[in-house]
């Protein structure tokens, strides 16, 4: 199953030395460029860089700019790009931990 992630799920697992959990669950894991930039500044960049070098985490080209611009009005760039990338690639799952990125069903009256 193709999965797309924003920064926090990857960086949090790297911080505790359990990045491998992602690869057991998701054999195809993609991130957008903004997330790759945020991960490069992480305190455990060696494990993340290694996963990218091994192809366990793949960096996708930038998603459609129009959708990213709209999403960026309410979200950080990494989350906006991750949502746009998941939509574009028809990902089976989006790993995101931001409340602002959650879509709630409409409330009934």
Secondary structure, DSSP 8 states (H G I E B T S, - for coil): -EEEE-HHHHHHHHHTT-THHHHHH-SEEEE-HHHHHHHHTSTTHHHHHHHHHTTSEEE-----HHHHHHHTTTS-HHHHHHHHHHHHTT-SEEE---GGG--------
